[in-house]
Amino acid sequence: MGLDDKARNAAQDLGGKAKEAVGDATDNERLEAEGNADQAGANIKQAGENVKDAFR
């Protein structure tokens, strides 16, 4: 797994956490859901990269 892939996944996860926090603070359920979706996407990508690394 490349360092840039790790950085992109971490950035997507942090962005999702920020969206979720802003959505929670402003009672914006749509923004909160987008944040959760961004975090889930980052976690799925990270898991896929970990599987690739295991087979190297």
C-alpha positions in Angstrom: 0.0 0.0 0.0 1.4 3.3 -1.0 1.9 6.1 1.4 -0.3 8.4 -0.7 -3.2 5.8 -0.5 -2.9 5.8 3.3 -2.9 9.6 3.3 -6.0 9.8 1.0 -7.9 7.3 3.2 -7.0 9.2 6.4 -8.0 12.5 4.8 -11.4 11.1 3.7 -11.9 9.7 7.2 -11.0 13.0 8.9 -13.3 14.9 6.4 -16.1 12.6 7.3 -15.6 13.1 11.0 -15.6 16.9 10.4 -18.8 16.7 8.4 -20.5 14.5 11.0 -19.5 16.9 13.8 -20.8 19.9 12.0 -24.0 18.1 11.1 -24.5 17.1 14.7 -23.8 20.6 16.0 -26.2 22.2 13.5 -28.9 19.4 13.6 -28.3 18.8 9.9 -29.0 15.1 9.5 -28.1 15.1 5.8 -24.6 16.4 6.5 -24.2 14.0 9.4 -25.1 11.1 7.2 -22.7 12.3 4.5 -19.9 12.3 7.2 -20.8 8.8 8.2 -20.8 7.6 4.6 -17.4 9.2 4.0 -15.9 7.5 7.0 -17.4 4.1 5.9 -15.9 4.6 2.5 -12.5 5.3 3.9 -12.7 2.3 6.1 -13.7 0.0 3.2 -10.8 1.3 1.1 -8.4 0.8 4.0 -9.6 -2.8 4.5 -9.1 -3.5 0.8 -5.6 -2.1 0.9 -4.8 -4.2 4.0 -6.0 -7.4 2.1 -3.7 -6.5 -0.8 -0.8 -6.0 1.6 -1.5 -9.4 3.2 -1.0 -11.1 -0.2 2.3 -9.4 -1.0 
